[in-house]
Amino acid sequence: MKTISGNKLLRIAVVALSLAITTEVLSAQPPQNAALFYYQAFMLHQEPEEFNTTLHALGELLKDRTEPNEVVGKYIEQNRAALGLVLAAGEIANCDWGLDFSQGTSMQIPHLSPLRRLSKIVLAEAKVLAARGRHRTALSRCLTAHKMAAHAGDDMIISFLVGISIADMANECIQAILSEMPQDLQTLDWLKKELSEVEKRPVTLVKLKNSINNDARSTMVDLTKDKINKVVSVFLEPIVGLSADNPPKKQKSDATEDTGANAYDFNKVVVDRIRAADEEFFQRNRAYWQEHAASVIAALDLPYAEAYQRLKDLGDKPKKDAVENTDATLTAVLVPACYKICHFEVKRNTFYNAIVTAVDIYIAKAQTGRLPDALPAGLPKDLFSGQDFEYEKTSDGFVLRCRAKDLLKDKIHEYEFKVKN
């Protein structure tokens, strides 16, 4: 799928706004589609004059490597109107970006890059507000970022991954603010309620299943003899350096290809197969893909460790099958590694659960004047293990530690929170 910017993005925004004018706006009601506010915000967004310097300062601030400064403050202020629209969009549950799946792999996805860019400005303002002691408003900006993450949507797997990226930044920002603010019981009770409202939005497991289905549905449009050249030119020829004028050399046998050791040669075999294929080849490949997607979706319901291994096995299966089974050809080269996507989902949700757990610990501290000796009952779990977080008090706060490994990174995640006296 493609992302676009500049004049094309402007034209798309104008179309989106015209839809609002001809429907909801004429009825004197605010739009009930958050995407309409976001498209307006994209149009109003102002790039900084010192582009590289500003973006570097923004990145350093979000990573807590520097304090808020004049450069970032200027960038925030010049985008005040765009931020107002983003805040309004966050309060609308529905967000339909109006993507045209009938375009298949040519479908444009113009909103993801500007959405992520605006989320960084929102979180930068959260840092600025927190530095000024306005912690509740700062936390509300983090909650807006969480709503933006949900609005990134489940249209495609890439949409889902952008949502994960935004949510991770929001979680990091909340963690930092909680560690530097006083334990104000009223603010903490408010934050606990707001976090529960964010959690009521569509659960990520459902969103991931939708993303996988949508990716398959969109790609299926082009898995026909009439349209496959587009897929070859977009996805395969750049990999193997082939074109119509530079066809692949004939292989001795498809069955002799070692797909693990020689992916380059395998991709040449795929191009050769596609160019020689009839419509029955594509029909069988579509059926294989749909069966594969159904197996992936079923695996998502398993506990983390089982799901990870099952998805990893499923990720390897199409290429192994495709050596001799031509029905697996297109799945082998086009389907993403879903075990990684599942891992990112579990990692993001575990971090969120750690935030929710930490808020309850801070509330206990605000109520009693000291950190609890054990976790309060009924709190969210570490999703890597399915158990309660390990809780450890430290000299300046506490740590929440996972009880099972992140299998992709081969590490135990822990989340440190400080307590300001």
N, C-alpha and C positions, 0 to 999 in steps of 0.2 A: 504494500500500500504506500501511497505517497503523501507527503506533507507539503503544503505550499505556503507562500507568503506574498507580500507586496501587493501588486495590482490585482492578482487573482483573489487573494484574501479579501481585498476591498470589495471586489465585485460580489463575492459570496455574501459578505456582510450586508451589502445593499439589498440583495435578494431577501436575506433573512429579515431585514428591517421592513421591507415592503410587505412581507407576509404579516408582520405585526400590525402595520398600518391598516391593511385591508381586512383584518379579523378583529383581534382583541382591542387594539387601541381605539378604533372607531366606536367601540361600545363603552368607552370611557372607563374601562377597567384596566388595571395593570396587567401586563402579560403574565400568563400562568406557565410559561416555558422559560426556564432560567437561561437557556441558550440565547434567547433574544437579547437579554441584558449582557451576556458575555460577548456576543458579537459586537455590540456597541462599545463595550470596554476595549475590545481589540482595536477598533477604529480610533479610539481616543488615546490609546497608549502612545507615549512619547519616548523615543529612544534617547538615552543620555548623550550629551554633546561629547564628553570624553568616554567613549563607548567601552573600550577595554579596561580603562582605569576603574570605571564605575562597576562593571560586572565583576571585576576582581574583588573590589571592596565589598560588594554584595555577597559574593561567595564566602569570603573570609568571615563576614559578620554571621552568616547563617551557620557556619561551622564553629562559632564561638572562638575564633582565633583573633578577633579584634573587637573593640567597642564601637558602638554607633558613631559615625563621623559625618562631617558636612557633605561629603560626596554622596553618601547613601541618602542622607536627609534631603538633599536637593532632588534626587531621582524620585523619591517618594512624593515630594510636594508637586513636582511637575506632572505626576500621574494621579493627582487627587480625584479628578473627575472619574477616571477609569476605576479607581478603587471604590468609589461610591457605588458604581454599577455592579461591581463584583460583590460587595456586601449585600446589595439588594438581591442578586442572583442566588446567593447562599441561602436565603430565606424561602426559596421556592423549591418544593420537593421535585417537581417534574423537570427534566432536562433532556430534550430531544434535539439532537444536532442535525437532524434531517439528512442523514447520509443515504446515498442512492446505491443500494446493494446490487441493483441490476447492472451496474457498471463493472462488476467483478473486480479483478485485480487493478483496474484503472481508477477505481473509486478514490476520490480525494478525501483526505482527513485533515482539514485545514486548522482545526481548533486546538490540537494537542500541544504544539509548541507555544503558542501565545498563552494558553491556559496555565502551563507550567511556569512561564515567565511571570505572569501576574501573581501566581501563588507565592513566588519568591519575594515580590514586592510586599504582599500582605504579611508575610512572616518577618520581613525586615522591619516593617512598621511595628510588629509585635515586640521585636527586640528593642526598638527605640522607646516604645511606651513603657516596657518593663524597666528600662534604665532610668526612666523618669518617675518610677514608683507607681505607675498606673497599671497594676498587675491584672486587675480584672478585665480591663479593656484589652490588654495585651493577650490574655488568654482567649478572649472572644475572637481575636484575629486568628488564633490558632484553630479555633473551632470552625471559623469560616474556611480555612485551608482544608480541613477535614471534609467539609461539605463540597468544596471544589474537587477533592479527590473522588468523592462519590459521583459527582457530575461528569467526571472524565468518562464514566460510563462503561458499559460492557458491550459496546458496539463491535469491538474487535479485541483481539488479545493485546495489541499495542495500546489500546485505550485503557485496558485493565492495568497494564504495567505502568502507564503514566500516572494513573490513580494511586498505585502503590508508592511510587516515588514521591508524590505530593504528600501522602499520608505519613510516610516516614519522616519527611522534613517537619511536618506538624508535630509529630510525637517528640522529636528531638527538641523542638522549641518549647513545648509544654514541660518536658523534663527539666530543661534549663531554668525556666521561670519558676517552677515549683521549688527548685533548689536554692533560689535567691530571694524568694518573697517570705515575709512573715507568715506564720500560720494563722491566717484570718479565717475564723470558722464560717462566717457568712459567705465569703468568697469561695471557700472550699466546698460548702454545701451546694452553692450555685453551680460550681464546676462539675460536681458529681452528677447533678441532675442533667446538665447540658451534655455531658459525655454519654449518659444513658439515652438521650434523644438522638445523638449521632448514631449510636449503635442500632437504633430501630430502623435505620435506612436499610435498603436491600442488602442481605448478608453477602459477603464476598464469595462464598462458595457457590451461591446461585449465580452471581455475576460472572464468575470464572466459567461456569458451565455454559452460560449464555455466550460468552466471548468465544469459546471453542466452537460452539454451534454456528455462530455468526461467521467466524473465519472460514469454516468449512463451506457454509452456504454461499459466501461471496466468491470463494475460489472456484466452486463447482461451476459457476457461470462460464468460466473460461476453459474448463476441462472438456472441450469438444474439438473435433477435428478442424472446424472452421476458425476457432479462436485460439488454439493452443500456441500458435507462433508468437503471440503476445507474451505468454508466460515464458516461453523459451528465451525470447530476447531480453525480458526484464530480469528473470531469476537465474537462468542457467548460462547463457552466453557470456555474461560478465565474469562468471566463475571460471569457465574453462577456456575463455578467449576464442570462442567460435563464432562464426557468422555463416550466412548462406554461401559466401565465397570461400570459406575456410572450414569445410565439413570435417567431422571427426574421422580418423582412420578406422577402417573396419577392424573390429576385434575378432580374435580367434573364436571366442565363445562367451556369451553372457555369463554362463555358469562358471567360467574360470576367473571372473573378476573378484578380487579380494576387496570388498567394499570398505572394510575397516582400514586396511593398509594403504589403499590407493583410491581415495575419494575422487581425485581428479579424473582418473580413467573411468570410474563408475559414472561420473557425470557426463562424460563423452558418450558412454553407452546409452545413457538415458536420452540424450539428444538424438542419437541415432535411432533409437526405438520410436521416439515421438514422430520423427520425420517420416518413418515408414508405417505409422499406425493407421488403422481404419477406425470407424466410429465404434465398433465393438470393443476395441482396446480401451477407449475412453469410458465406455459404459461400465466395463469391468473395473477400471481404476476408480471410478466414482463410487461404486459399490464397496470396494475395499476401503476407501477413505472413510466412508460413512460408518462402516463396521469398526474401524480403528478409533474414530472419534467417540463412538458409543462406549468402547472399552475404556478409553481415557476418562470419560465422564464418570463411569461406574467406579473407577479406582479412586476418585476424589473423595468418596464417602468413607474410605478406610482411615484408620489412625495414621498419624504422620509417617512413622517409620515404614509401615506396610505400603502406604500410598506412594511414598518416595521410591521404594524399590520396584513396586509394580509399574509405576510410570516410567522408570528408567528402563525396565525390561521392554515395555511397550515402545519406548523411543528407539530402541535398538532393533526391534522386530522387523519393521518395514524394509530396512536396508538388507537385513539377512534374507528376508523372503524374496526381495527383488532380484537377487542373484539369479534365481531360476524361475520365479513367479512374476511374470510381466504385469500381473494385476496390481502389484505393490509398487510399481515404478514411480508414479507421481507422488504417492504418500511418502516414499523414501526420501525424496529430494525437497518436498515443499512443506511438510508438517513440522512445526517448531518443537523444541524439546520441552514437553509439558511438565516433566519432573522439576525443572528449574522454576517454572511459573508457579507450580504448587508450593515449592519451597519459599518463594518470595511472599506468597499469600500467608503462609503459616508464620513466617518471620514478622511480617507487618502486624498481623493480628495478635501475636504474642507480645510485641512491644506495646500495642494498644492496651492489652490486658494488664501489662505491668504498670502502665500509667493509671488505669482505673484502680488497681490495687494500691498503688502509692498514695492516691488521693485519700483512700480510707485510712491509711496509716497516718497521714498528715492530720486528718480529722481527729483521730484518736489522740494525737499529740496536742492538738488545740484544745481538746476537751479535758485532758488529764494533766497536761503539762509535761508529759514524758512519752517517749516512744513505747508502744506496746511490746511485750516480751514475745508475743507470737502473733501470727496473722489473724485478723478477724475472720470469722467463719463466712462461708458462702461467696468468696471472691472468685473472679475469673481465673482460669487455669493457664499454666504454661502449656502451650499447644504442641510443643515438641515432645513432651512426655505425657500429657493428659493429666498431670498432677498439679497440686498447688506449687507456687514458686517457693524456692528455698529463701528464707528471710534471715538476714544477718544485720545486726546493729553494728555500726562502725563508730569511730571517734567523732565524726562530724555528720553522721546521718545514718543511712541504711542502704543495703544492696538487696535487690531481688534477682535471684539466680535461677536459670532454667535447670531442670533435673535430667534432661536428655540432650544429646548433641544435635546441633544443626548438621545434618549429614552432608550437605553440599560444601560447607566450609570446614567441616570436621572440628567444630568448636562448641563450647558451652557459652551461651549468651548470658550476660549479666547486665543489670540496669542499676546504675548508681544514682542515689538521690541524697542531696545534702539538706541539712536542717539549719535554718538561720535562727540563732538565739536572740 
